[in-house]
Amino acid sequence: MRTRLTRPQARRVALSAQGVGGTPPAAVTARQLNRELSRMATLQIDSVNVFARSHYMPLFSRLGAYDTGRLDRLLFQHPAPYVEFWAHQAAFIPATDWNLFGFRMAEHRARHERTGWFAVDDETLQWVRTELRDRGPMRPAQIEHDAERATRGPWWDWSAVKSSLEYLWFTGEVAIAGRRGFERVYGLAEDVIPADTLSRPVPREEALPILIERAARACGVATIADLDDYWRIRDQRTVATVVRALEAQGILHPVQVDGWRQPAWLHHAASVPRSLDGATVLTPFDPVVWFRPRAERLFDFDYRIEIYTPAPQRRFGYYSLPVVIGDRVVGRVDLKADRAASVLRVQAAWWEPEPPLGAAERLADVLREAARWQGLAGLSVSRWGNAAEDVARALPEASRHVAGPEPVALAGDEPG
């Protein structure tokens, strides 16, 4: 077993563990979607839809263009093999993993009891429970239709009914039974989660070793901070204790990564590819880059999304996506799907220092595939960014545009 990794080796371990950098299949099946979901262990959700909804993108990054309807059917069929919960943040997890987060449900309940976290009252909570028990899973609007309109409160300006549904979801009484469009459908947990799962509570001391081992497998090589962040445990001391136990079992092996100040561990199933030759773009909420200190450690990539940054202060664009070629993050592109014009607009394009030869051509191929995946007939490249001219030359079929005023976060968007 290796005891030392170079930085490029650590990058290849991490990307390989996530399924990024391989050769996409000729056709994407439900089995392949399940495999990638299992590899990541969770799929983060975010409501911003300027290019594509975030939960669709990790599968594109790993498998290339695929039928998002197939993923919808996989995630939302009934009974669904996947369910939403606050795992990393709002995310899909296997429905059978529901009880692994019982400790988090208890933490949410305790936080509310301590601070009044949710704008809820006992009367509305009980009324919502009764509605779901009597009528089955519903959208908030269906419940609110029968309720007196509640005074708007501070929780995202939602009504008391919506706040009650979110509180019951955060604390495990309610689960997400699917979505209509992007609106959640809420049901009592017993109507959504498999009965044999609900009947077997998992204590925190049993859940954390399972979750941390899955995080270590998904990371390939990781520090304590990386493993703590994967599930947002926020208890590095306990994570370190679990890591030592997994090390004693031979599941994790200590390893020194060149340039890393923190100790790291290599999962026993991790591979160290000699090279990776893929090219893709990542959502800001992809596990490869969602923990910004890890992205900087692995790729020398200083990454912040600028959705909530005032437009004049943005450095790279509203929704810039990291560009991965081989084992490096070589740049970022700000993409917008202009569906009315059927055009994928490259609002900005930037290189990181010393992009590899042929990077523009590789990125151009990714952008062509992204446009096809989104059903867009054309491409247009703006003039913003140090890679814009290179990308435009590599896309001779693309038109040019001057990026106009950029969008601001839509009312109701939830930060991911």
N, C-alpha and C positions, 0 to 999 in steps of 0.2 A: 504494500500500500504506500502511495506517495506521501512524503512528509513536507514537500515544498512544491509550490506552483509559481510559475512566472505570471505576470499580469495577463499576457495573451492567453495562456492556458486557463487561467481563472475565468476569463471572458468566455472561452469556448465551453468550459464546463457549465457555466451559468446559462448560456444560450441553448446548449444541447439539452440541459435538464428541462428547459421550458419548451423545447420543440421548435425553436427558432433557428433558422439557418440551414435547414435541410432542403431536399428537393420536393416541391409540392406534388401531390398525386395528380394523375390525369383527371380523376373524378373524385368528388368528396362524398363519402357515404356517412350515414348516421353513426356507423361504428367508428369512423375516423374522428367525427366530432366528439363522440363520447371519450375516445382515447385522449384527445387534447384537453378536454375538460377535466379528466382524471389527472392528467399530468400537472395542470395548474392548480387543481384542488378547489379553486373558487374562481368565479368570473364576475368582476366588478361591474356595477351598473352606474350609468350617469345619464342625465336627461338631455345634455347638450347634443344637438343633432345638426350641426353646421355642415359636417361631411357625412358621417354615419354614426348611429348610436354606438356608444363605446363598447357595449357588450358584444356587438357583432365583430368588432375589429380584431381582437386577439386570434380569432379563428381564421380571418383573412391573412393575418401576419404569419400564421403557421402553415396554412393549407392553400393559400391563394384564393382566387375567386370561387365562391360557393353559393349555394342557394340559401339565403337567410331564412326563407320560409321553412326549410328543413330544420334549422336550428330552433325556430319558433315552435314547431311541432314537438321537438324534443323537449324544450323547456316548459311548454305550457299544456302538453297533453294531460288528460285526466284518467287515472291518477298520475300525477307528474313525477318523474324520477328526480327532478330538481325542484328546489324551492328557494325563495329569497329569504335572506336574513342578514343581520349586521355582522358579517364575518370579518373581512378586511374593513371595508365599509359596506354599504348596501351591495349585496352580491348574491349570485346564485351559488348554492351548495347542493350536494346530493341530499335528497329528502331524508335518507337514512342517517345523515350527520346532524340532524336537527338537535338531538339531545347533547351532542358534544358542546353546544353553546348554551347549555342550561346555566352554567356559571355566569355567562354574560347577561342572560335574562335576569338573573338574580341581582347582578350589579346594577342593571338599569332600574330595576324596581327600587333598590336601596337608594340610588341617586335621586330618584323622584321623591321618595319619602323624605329624604334629607333636604332637598333644595326646591321642591315643587317644579321639577324640570319641565313637565308637560302642563299645558293649560287645560286641565281636565277636572271634572267634579264627579262624585260618586253616582249621582242621579243619571248623568249622561252615560257614564260607563256601563251602568246596569241596563239602561235602555238599549244601548248598542249590542251588548251581549244577548239580550232577549231577541232583538231583531235578527241577529245572525243565527241564533238557535232556531227561531221559528221559520225563517225564510231561506236559510242557507247562504252561501257566499254571494257577496254583492259588491258593487262599486260604491264609493262614498256618496255619489250623487243619487243613487237609488235609495240609500238610507236617509239622506238629507231631505229628499222629496217628501217624506212622510213626517219629518221633524220640523218643529218650529225653528226658524232661522236663528242660530245662536249668535251672540255678540262676537265679533271678530277679536281674536286674541293675538298674543305676540309670537306664537309658534308658526312661523312662515305665513302668518296671516290666514291660517286655515280656520275653519269653523270648529266648534267644540266637538262635533261628530268626527271630523277628520283627525283632530288631535287625539280623541279617544281611541280611534282605530289604530293610530300609530303607537300610542302607549301600549295597547294590548298586544300589538305585534312585537314591539321592543321587549316586552316582558313574557312573551311566549304563549299567551292565551289565544292569540289569533295568528294565522299564517296567511301568506299570499297564495291565493288559489289560481292565479293567472293574471293576465292583463287584457284590457280592451283598448287597442291602440297602445298608448303608454300609460294608461290609467290602471292602477292596481285594483284587483278584485280581492276582497278580504273575506276570510271564512274562519270559523272556529278551528283551532289547531286539530281537533279530533276529526274534522271533516276534510282535512288536507294531508296531514302527516300519517304515514302508515301506523296502524294500531300497535304493531309489535315494536316500533320505534318509541312511540309515546309511553309504552308500558315499561320501558327500561331506562330510567333516569341514569345519567352518567355524572358522577361527582367530579368536581374540578380537578382533583388530584389524579383522576383517571383520564379525563379528557385532555389535559395539557400535554402529556407525553405523546398521545396520538396526533394531536394537532401539530406539535413541534416537529415530530418525525416527518409528517407530510410536508411541512414547510421546508425542512432540510432537504427532502427529496426534490421538491420543486425548485429550490435554489441551486442545488448541486454542491456549491461551496458557499458557506455563509458564516457571518459573525453572530454573536449573541444579539446584537442590535437588529440584524437582518431577520432573524428568526422571531424576535419579539414583535417586529413590525408586521410580519406577514399576516398575522391574525390580530394585530393591534392589541396585544396582551397588556402592554405597558407595565411589565413587572420583570425587568431583566434579571433580577436576583433569582426569581423562581425559574425563569428560562434557563439560566446558567446551571441550576441544580438539575434540571431535567436533561440538559445536554451532557452533563457528567455521567448521568445514569445511562443515557444512550451510548455514550462512549464506552462505558464498562461492558455494555452488551455487544459491542462490535458493530453497531449501526452507524455511528459517526466516528471519524478519525481526525485527530488534530492535524492541522496542516498550516504551514507558513506561506503566505502569499506575498511576493515581492512588493514592497511599497505600502502594504497595509499595516497600520499601527496596531489594530486589534487582532487578537487570536481568531483563528477561523477553523472550521470543521468541514470535512469532505464527507458526503453521504456515501455509504459503502456501495450503492448502486450507480453512483455517478460515473460517467465516462469522460475521458479527456481527448476529444477529437484532435487529430493532427491539423485539421483545417476545416473551415466552414466557408461555403461559397454562396450562401443565399443573399437575397436582397429584398428588403421589405420596409414598410413603415409601421410604427407602433402607435397605439392610442396612449395618451398621457396616463391612462389607468391600467396599462399592461403591467403584470408582475415584474417584467424585466426592468422597468424604470419607475414604478410607482413609489418606491422608497428612494427619495432623491439622494441621500448620502451614499447609498449603495451604487446608484447610477454614476455618481461622481468617482467613487472608488474603483469601479470596474472599468469605466469608459472615459474617465477624465471629462465627463459630460455634466456641465452645470445646467440644470433643467428646472425651469419654473413655467407652469402654464399661466397665461396672461389673460384668461377670460374675464377676470374681475379687475384687471389693471386698466385704468383709463387709457383710451386709445393713444393719446399723444405720448404716453409713457411706455408703450410696448416696445420691446427691443426686437422681437422676432415674429409677432403676429398673434391674432386672437386665439388660434387653436393649433399651435405648431406641433407637428408629429415628428418624433425622432426617426431618422433614416438609418437603417442598419444594413451594412454591406460587409459580408464576411463576418469577422468577429468584432467589428468596430461600429460605433455610432458615428457616422461621417457627416451628418448634417441634420437639418430639420426643414420641413415644408408646412406651410399654413394652407390647408385645403378647404375649399368651400364647394359643396355640390349645389350648383345653380340649376335647380330642377325645372324652373320655368323655361330657361334657355337650353336645357339639356347639355350643360357644359360643366366640366370639372375645372374650377378656377384655382390655379396655384397663386394664392394671394401674396406669398412671400416664399423665398427659398434661400437657405443659408448653408454654407459649408462650415464644418469644424476645421481646425487647422490640418493642413496636409491631407486632403481627401485623396483616395487612391486613384490611379489612372483608370479611366473609363467609368468613374463614378457617375457622371452625368448621364451616360448612356444606360447604365444599370437603373438609375433612378427613373429615367424616362420610361423604361419598360414597366416599372412598378406603377407609375402614374397611368399609363395606358390600361394596365390591368385593373387598377382602381376605378377608372372611369367605366370600363366595361362592367365591373362588378356592381356599380351603382346605376347601371342602365343609362349612362350619359353618353351622348353621341360625339361630343367634342371636348377639346382641352383649350385652355387659355392660360398664359403665363404672364404675371405682372412683371414690373421692373424693380420690385423691392427685394433687396437681399443680395449678398455677394455671390450667390449661386444662380440667380435668376437668368442671367445671360447664357450661362453654360446649359441650363435646363432647356431654355428656349431653343438653342442651337440643336440640342439632342431631340427636340420635338418639332421638326420642321412643319408638321401638319397643324401645330397649335397656333391659335391667334394670340395677340398680345393685348394687354389691357393695363390701365393704371388702376391700382387698387384704390377704391373709393373709401368713404367712411366705413369703418369696420363695425360689425354688429356688437351690441352690448348684450350682457347676459339677460335672457328672457325672464320675465317675472314668473316665479314658480320654479325656476331651475334650482336644483339642489346640488351643492358642491359635493363632488365625489370623493 
